[in-house]
Amino acid sequence: MGSYRAERVAELVHREVAERLRTEVKDPRLTPVSITAVDVSRDLRTARIAWMPLGGGAASDELKGAIADAARALRGPVGRALRLRNAPELVFVQDEHTERAARLTAILDQLSRDREGEE
């Protein structure tokens, strides 16, 4: 039962953080980012938010700093918006899974083309 609630809260945190990053955070260092996943701990105290720069590519140190500052600024408003007793700590981690998946797909495509060339 607890994990189902954590999943529901994760979805709400995802929506709320994405919207607030887009509309409320006015840091000029913050370029558009995509929130790819949110994982909330069973006790709802920590929300790990996976993000990546919109359009892919590497994130600059400035962008990483802006995300860290936004995490501190958004914790209270997100907790109040979701009406949680304790606002979860927002931990932003850069999502590298999408980039890895793209590289793996490219390697598999190349292997497939090589195999077809041998036949």
N, CA, C and O of each residue as an XYZ file, in Angstrom:
476
protein
N       0.818     -1.195      0.000
C       0.000      0.000      0.000
C       0.861      1.258      0.000
O       0.525      2.237     -0.666
N       1.958      1.240      0.736
C       2.830      2.399      0.816
C       3.475      2.744     -0.507
O       3.639      3.923     -0.823
N       3.848      1.737     -1.291
C       4.513      2.021     -2.556
C       3.541      2.648     -3.555
O       3.947      3.469     -4.377
N       2.262      2.269     -3.494
C       1.277      2.870     -4.377
C       1.145      4.362     -4.077
O       1.052      5.178     -4.993
N       1.138      4.708     -2.809
C       1.047      6.121     -2.432
C       2.295      6.859     -2.903
O       2.201      7.982     -3.397
N       3.446      6.245     -2.757
C       4.684      6.874     -3.213
C       4.645      7.114     -4.722
O       5.136      8.138     -5.197
N       4.069      6.187     -5.474
C       3.946      6.364     -6.922
C       3.017      7.528     -7.258
O       3.305      8.319     -8.157
N       1.917      7.627     -6.542
C       0.988      8.741     -6.775
C       1.648     10.071     -6.447
O       1.521     11.038     -7.199
N       2.353     10.117     -5.319
C       3.039     11.348     -4.927
C       4.133     11.682     -5.938
O       4.339     12.853     -6.258
N       4.835     10.669     -6.443
C       5.875     10.905     -7.447
C       5.296     11.571     -8.688
O       5.892     12.500     -9.234
N       4.152     11.105     -9.128
C       3.508     11.706    -10.298
C       3.121     13.156    -10.019
O       3.303     14.022    -10.874
N       2.592     13.420     -8.839
C       2.218     14.791     -8.482
C       3.439     15.695     -8.374
O       3.407     16.845     -8.813
N       4.516     15.174     -7.789
C       5.756     15.947     -7.680
C       6.281     16.249     -9.084
O       6.728     17.364     -9.356
N       6.227     15.268     -9.962
C       6.693     15.451    -11.342
C       5.961     16.628    -11.993
O       6.589     17.534    -12.541
N       4.647     16.603    -11.926
C       3.844     17.668    -12.533
C       4.153     19.029    -11.912
O       4.354     20.023    -12.610
N       4.183     19.044    -10.587
C       4.364     20.310     -9.873
C       5.746     20.908    -10.130
O       5.862     22.107    -10.383
N       6.773     20.099    -10.068
C       8.137     20.600    -10.279
C       8.310     21.067    -11.722
O       8.882     22.130    -11.958
N       7.828     20.295    -12.680
C       7.963     20.688    -14.083
C       7.278     22.028    -14.335
O       7.835     22.902    -14.999
N       6.084     22.182    -13.808
C       5.342     23.430    -14.007
C       6.040     24.601    -13.329
O       6.159     25.676    -13.918
N       6.495     24.406    -12.114
C       7.143     25.507    -11.385
C       8.496     25.871    -11.996
O       8.862     27.046    -12.011
N       9.237     24.898    -12.496
C      10.501     25.213    -13.173
C      10.228     26.055    -14.413
O      10.988     26.968    -14.736
N       9.157     25.743    -15.091
C       8.820     26.445    -16.326
C       8.298     27.855    -16.070
O       8.611     28.776    -16.824
N       7.504     28.033    -15.013
C       6.811     29.306    -14.838
C       7.342     30.190    -13.723
O       7.279     31.414    -13.839
N       7.864     29.615    -12.648
C       8.192     30.420    -11.476
C       9.674     30.695    -11.285
O      10.036     31.767    -10.799
N      10.529     29.774    -11.646
C      11.957     29.961    -11.417
C      12.492     30.900    -12.487
O      12.431     30.604    -13.680
N      13.011     32.026    -12.048
C      13.462     33.072    -12.979
C      14.981     33.185    -13.025
O      15.501     34.263    -13.315
N      15.689     32.132    -12.756
C      17.149     32.126    -12.784
C      17.621     32.134    -14.245
O      17.269     31.231    -15.004
N      18.411     33.134    -14.649
C      18.857     33.174    -16.052
C      19.783     32.015    -16.427
O      19.955     31.720    -17.609
N      20.375     31.364    -15.438
C      21.238     30.216    -15.728
C      20.426     28.980    -16.083
O      20.952     28.035    -16.669
N      19.151     28.986    -15.730
C      18.302     27.814    -15.927
C      17.727     27.810    -17.343
O      16.787     28.541    -17.655
N      18.309     26.979    -18.175
C      17.784     26.787    -19.523
C      16.701     25.717    -19.440
O      16.628     25.005    -18.439
N      15.865     25.585    -20.456
C      14.800     24.582    -20.383
C      15.336     23.170    -20.152
O      16.289     22.733    -20.798
N      14.705     22.482    -19.226
C      15.074     21.113    -18.904
C      13.831     20.235    -18.991
O      12.699     20.710    -18.903
N      14.076     18.962    -19.164
C      12.998     17.987    -19.210
C      13.106     17.110    -17.968
O      14.167     16.554    -17.687
N      12.022     16.989    -17.236
C      11.978     16.091    -16.084
C      11.614     14.718    -16.645
O      10.512     14.523    -17.158
N      12.544     13.769    -16.545
C      12.318     12.464    -17.174
C      11.717     11.440    -16.225
O      11.019     10.526    -16.664
N      11.977     11.578    -14.930
C      11.433     10.612    -13.970
C      11.497     11.194    -12.569
O      12.344     12.032    -12.261
N      10.583     10.730    -11.729
C      10.589     11.094    -10.314
C      10.383      9.821     -9.517
O       9.472      9.042     -9.797
N      11.225      9.616     -8.535
C      11.122      8.456     -7.659
C      11.045      8.966     -6.227
O      11.972      9.620     -5.751
N       9.958      8.675     -5.545
C       9.762      9.128     -4.169
C       9.977      7.937     -3.242
O       9.502      6.833     -3.505
N      10.705      8.184     -2.150
C      10.956      7.113     -1.186
C       9.646      6.692     -0.530
O       8.673      7.446     -0.529
N       9.630      5.493      0.024
C       8.395      4.976      0.635
C       7.888      5.859      1.756
O       6.680      5.970      1.961
N       8.805      6.492      2.488
C       8.382      7.357      3.588
C       8.058      8.786      3.129
O       7.738      9.646      3.951
N       8.141      9.034      1.820
C       7.800     10.315      1.197
C       8.705     11.463      1.627
O       8.337     12.628      1.473
N       9.866     11.156      2.156
C      10.771     12.212      2.622
C      11.740     12.686      1.549
O      12.282     13.786      1.656
N      11.966     11.884      0.526
C      12.922     12.236     -0.512
C      12.321     11.968     -1.889
O      11.730     10.917     -2.136
N      12.486     12.929     -2.763
C      12.060     12.761     -4.157
C      13.290     12.933     -5.040
O      13.868     14.018     -5.108
N      13.683     11.858     -5.714
C      14.807     11.912     -6.658
C      14.227     12.251     -8.028
O      13.415     11.506     -8.575
N      14.656     13.385     -8.570
C      14.107     13.902     -9.811
C      15.180     13.817    -10.888
O      16.198     14.506    -10.819
N      14.945     12.968    -11.881
C      15.882     12.834    -12.999
C      15.542     13.889    -14.040
O      14.377     14.066    -14.397
N      16.557     14.584    -14.524
C      16.357     15.650    -15.492
C      17.437     15.594    -16.554
O      18.492     14.987    -16.368
N      17.152     16.236    -17.663
C      18.149     16.394    -18.713
C      17.852     17.688    -19.456
O      16.704     18.129    -19.505
N      18.891     18.302    -20.038
C      18.647     19.529    -20.811
C      17.690     19.227    -21.958
O      17.794     18.189    -22.612
N      16.777     20.129    -22.190
C      15.822     19.937    -23.278
C      16.589     19.887    -24.594
O      17.402     20.765    -24.883
N      16.329     18.876    -25.369
C      17.048     18.689    -26.618
C      18.280     17.819    -26.460
O      18.996     17.577    -27.432
N      18.538     17.343    -25.243
C      19.685     16.472    -25.004
C      20.971     17.264    -24.867
O      20.949     18.478    -24.663
N      22.072     16.576    -24.980
C      23.368     17.219    -24.853
C      23.841     17.246    -23.412
O      23.160     16.775    -22.500
N      25.016     17.806    -23.233
C      25.621     17.878    -21.905
C      25.128     19.121    -21.174
O      24.833     20.148    -21.785
N      25.048     19.005    -19.866
C      24.621     20.127    -19.038
C      25.842     20.903    -18.568
O      26.846     20.309    -18.173
N      25.760     22.212    -18.608
C      26.853     23.054    -18.138
C      26.857     23.089    -16.617
O      25.870     22.742    -15.969
N      27.985     23.515    -16.064
C      28.076     23.656    -14.615
C      27.101     24.718    -14.111
O      26.562     24.603    -13.010
N      26.880     25.757    -14.926
C      25.918     26.797    -14.548
C      24.512     26.222    -14.422
O      23.782     26.542    -13.484
N      24.143     25.380    -15.364
C      22.810     24.767    -15.339
C      22.673     23.860    -14.121
O      21.633     23.854    -13.463
N      23.708     23.103    -13.823
C      23.668     22.229    -12.644
C      23.515     23.049    -11.365
O      22.779     22.657    -10.459
N      24.204     24.180    -11.290
C      24.067     25.061    -10.133
C      22.676     25.652    -10.021
O      22.127     25.765     -8.925
N      22.105     26.031    -11.163
C      20.753     26.589    -11.173
C      19.734     25.550    -10.719
O      18.793     25.874     -9.995
N      19.921     24.306    -11.143
C      19.015     23.223    -10.731
C      19.123     23.006     -9.223
O      18.107     22.830     -8.550
N      20.335     23.017     -8.690
C      20.531     22.825     -7.244
C      19.865     23.952     -6.461
O      19.227     23.706     -5.437
N      20.010     25.179     -6.935
C      19.361     26.309     -6.263
C      17.842     26.201     -6.350
O      17.139     26.516     -5.389
N      17.343     25.763     -7.484
C      15.896     25.611     -7.663
C      15.349     24.543     -6.725
O      14.230     24.674     -6.228
N      16.121     23.490     -6.478
C      15.668     22.422     -5.585
C      15.388     22.977     -4.194
O      14.374     22.651     -3.576
N      16.289     23.810     -3.714
C      16.090     24.401     -2.377
C      14.889     25.344     -2.373
O      14.127     25.377     -1.407
N      14.722     26.104     -3.443
C      13.634     27.085     -3.504
C      12.267     26.436     -3.700
O      11.256     26.991     -3.269
N      12.220     25.287     -4.333
C      10.933     24.665     -4.662
C      10.399     23.717     -3.598
O       9.222     23.358     -3.633
N      11.230     23.307     -2.661
C      10.789     22.297     -1.683
C       9.529     22.736     -0.934
O       8.549     21.992     -0.889
N       9.543     23.901     -0.365
C       8.391     24.379      0.394
C       7.138     24.541     -0.452
O       6.087     24.003     -0.104
N       7.230     25.278     -1.563
C       6.036     25.447     -2.406
C       5.461     24.127     -2.925
O       4.242     23.973     -2.995
N       6.318     23.181     -3.286
C       5.829     21.890     -3.769
C       5.121     21.148     -2.643
O       4.044     20.591     -2.855
N       5.708     21.134     -1.451
C       5.081     20.468     -0.311
C       3.730     21.070      0.035
O       2.780     20.346      0.331
N       3.642     22.405     -0.003
C       2.365     23.066      0.293
C       1.336     22.777     -0.793
O       0.166     22.544     -0.491
N       1.760     22.791     -2.053
C       0.826     22.537     -3.148
C       0.264     21.121     -3.079
O      -0.893     20.891     -3.432
N       1.078     20.178     -2.628
C       0.624     18.791     -2.538
C      -0.023     18.472     -1.196
O      -0.522     17.367     -0.983
N      -0.009     19.445     -0.297
C      -0.600     19.305      1.041
C      -0.033     18.105      1.803
O      -0.762     17.303      2.388
N       1.299     18.019      1.769
C       1.972     16.957      2.507
C       2.401     17.484      3.866
O       2.755     18.655      4.004
N       2.370     16.623      4.857
C       2.782     17.019      6.202
C       4.227     17.482      6.181
O       4.553     18.538      6.722
N       5.094     16.694      5.557
C       6.506     17.050      5.416
C       6.827     17.120      3.929
O       6.616     16.159      3.189
N       7.336     18.258      3.508
C       7.713     18.401      2.102
C       8.912     17.509      1.823
O       9.877     17.516      2.587
N       8.867     16.746      0.746
C      10.007     15.877      0.444
C      11.224     16.703      0.035
O      11.099     17.760     -0.583
N      12.396     16.199      0.390
C      13.630     16.819     -0.067
C      13.744     16.530     -1.559
O      13.633     15.379     -1.981
N      13.961     17.560     -2.351
C      14.057     17.399     -3.796
C      15.521     17.219     -4.169
O      16.336     18.125     -3.993
N      15.841     16.053     -4.681
C      17.210     15.736     -5.085
C      17.212     15.587     -6.603
O      16.649     14.634     -7.142
N      17.847     16.535     -7.286
C      17.909     16.490     -8.741
C      19.150     15.723     -9.172
O      20.256     16.017     -8.720
N      18.967     14.743    -10.044
C      20.070     13.972    -10.605
C      19.960     14.021    -12.126
O      18.872     13.885    -12.686
N      21.087     14.216    -12.778
C      21.056     14.300    -14.232
C      20.789     12.928    -14.810
O      21.445     11.952    -14.447
N      19.823     12.856    -15.710
C      19.434     11.598    -16.340
C      20.395     11.275    -17.468
O      20.503     12.018    -18.443
N      21.083     10.171    -17.326
C      22.010      9.740    -18.371
C      21.497      8.494    -19.083
O      22.130      8.013    -20.023
N      20.361      7.970    -18.645
C      19.805      6.761    -19.244
C      19.404      6.972    -20.701
O      19.635      6.105    -21.544
N      18.812      8.108    -20.992
C      18.362      8.372    -22.348
C      19.546      8.448    -23.296
O      19.512      7.904    -24.400
N      20.595      9.132    -22.850
C      21.797      9.246    -23.675
C      22.442      7.879    -23.885
O      22.882      7.562    -24.990
N      22.500      7.075    -22.834
C      23.061      5.729    -22.953
C      22.235      4.871    -23.901
O      22.784      4.115    -24.703
N      20.922      4.991    -23.808
C      20.046      4.216    -24.684
C      20.263      4.607    -26.144
O      20.266      3.741    -27.019
N      20.443      5.885    -26.416
C      20.687      6.335    -27.785
C      22.012      5.788    -28.309
O      22.101      5.360    -29.459
N      23.039      5.803    -27.461
C      24.343      5.255    -27.879
C      24.228      3.761    -28.144
O      24.766      3.264    -29.134
N      23.533      3.042    -27.270
C      23.363      1.606    -27.446
C      22.594      1.294    -28.731
O      22.941      0.361    -29.454
N      21.566      2.064    -29.007
C      20.800      1.876    -30.240
C      21.680      2.110    -31.463
O      21.598      1.368    -32.442
N      22.519      3.140    -31.406
C      23.423      3.415    -32.525
C      24.401      2.264    -32.734
O      24.680      1.894    -33.874
N      24.922      1.696    -31.656
C      25.844      0.563    -31.756
C      25.141     -0.638    -32.360
O      25.697     -1.307    -33.230
N      23.927     -0.921    -31.911
C      23.173     -2.057    -32.445
C      22.848     -1.862    -33.922
O      22.905     -2.810    -34.705
N      22.510     -0.637    -34.297
C      22.241     -0.353    -35.711
C      23.494     -0.582    -36.554
O      23.422     -1.145    -37.646
N      24.640     -0.141    -36.038
C      25.895     -0.321    -36.759
C      26.228     -1.814    -36.910
O      26.658     -2.258    -37.975
N      26.027     -2.573    -35.838
C      26.274     -4.010    -35.912
C      25.350     -4.676    -36.926
O      25.768     -5.572    -37.659
N      24.110     -4.244    -36.967
C      23.154     -4.796    -37.924
C      23.589     -4.485    -39.357
O      23.521     -5.356    -40.225
N      24.033     -3.253    -39.610
C      24.509     -2.885    -40.948
C      25.763     -3.672    -41.316
O      25.918     -4.092    -42.463
N      26.654     -3.873    -40.354
C      27.872     -4.648    -40.616
C      27.524     -6.090    -40.963
O      28.115     -6.677    -41.870
N      26.570     -6.654    -40.242
C      26.164     -8.039    -40.481
C      25.546     -8.172    -41.874
O      25.824     -9.136    -42.588
N      24.706     -7.205    -42.263
C      24.097     -7.235    -43.596
C      25.146     -7.103    -44.689
O      25.010     -7.707    -45.753
N      26.205     -6.309    -44.437
C      27.277     -6.128    -45.400
C      28.098     -7.380    -45.606
O      28.644     -7.590    -46.689
N      28.198     -8.228    -44.570
C      28.972     -9.463    -44.653
C      28.237    -10.526    -45.475
O      28.877    -11.396    -46.066
N      26.937    -10.468    -45.517
C      26.149    -11.512    -46.193
C      26.050    -11.329    -47.657
O      25.418    -12.136    -48.338
